[in-house]
Amino acid sequence: MFSFAPVAYAAPNAKPDIEDIEYKSGGRVEVDFWSKVSYKSPKVTVKDSSGKSYSVRITDRDNDEIDFKVNKIANGKTYTFKITGIKTRGASKYTSVTGKFATPKTASVTIKDIEYDAEDRELSVDFAQRVKYKNPKATIKDSSGKVYSSRIVERDSDDMEIRVNGLKVGSRYTVYISGVSNRDANSYKTVSKTFIAWDD
């Protein structure tokens, strides 16, 4: 007759392991976990190196990620955060996790990509960062300096749609956008990018 000793299963560690921390401009931070997590009245606190606390709001959360937004933080600084009311899924008790993130030293704005729609006569401009505007204006020029009639028809925190007349498919142009700023900066600048008007 065979007998088997009961198998003991170790309960999962309550403290989740952080896989990645990403600062996304505009005070937004994304924290990814290696394992599935559960929450119970979660809260995030953020402090700088001097111990000053900052106002924080959780903007999204799911079973392996939590996003939060911190108000009035500065460029070129390192901050620590603490998330309470969290545990590894299957653990018996809720605990807290801590981490750090850094803001970039300069809050620049760059154009990541431009697409041209010949039928609608529109340029789709994607920014590499989240941006804000102050009396924005778009100007399109060809290599000879000729300016083409254009107007901004839609704008968002990371892209812009520009209606422009007279562009020729396959020709090279430069778009200049004034009155745009990184969400983390207070100065508005003009950014530009050269593109070829291919119609995808």
Secondary structure as UniProt FT lines:
FT   STRAND          18..23
FT   TURN            26..27
FT   STRAND          28..33
FT   STRAND          37..47
FT   TURN            49..50
FT   STRAND          53..54
FT   STRAND          56..62
FT   TURN            63..64
FT   STRAND          65..70
FT   TURN            75..76
FT   STRAND          78..88
FT   TURN            89..90
FT   STRAND          95..102
FT   STRAND          111..117
FT   TURN            118..121
FT   STRAND          122..127
FT   STRAND          131..142
FT   TURN            143..144
FT   STRAND          147..148
FT   STRAND          150..155
FT   STRAND          159..164
FT   TURN            169..170
FT   STRAND          172..182
FT   TURN            183..184
FT   STRAND          189..196
//
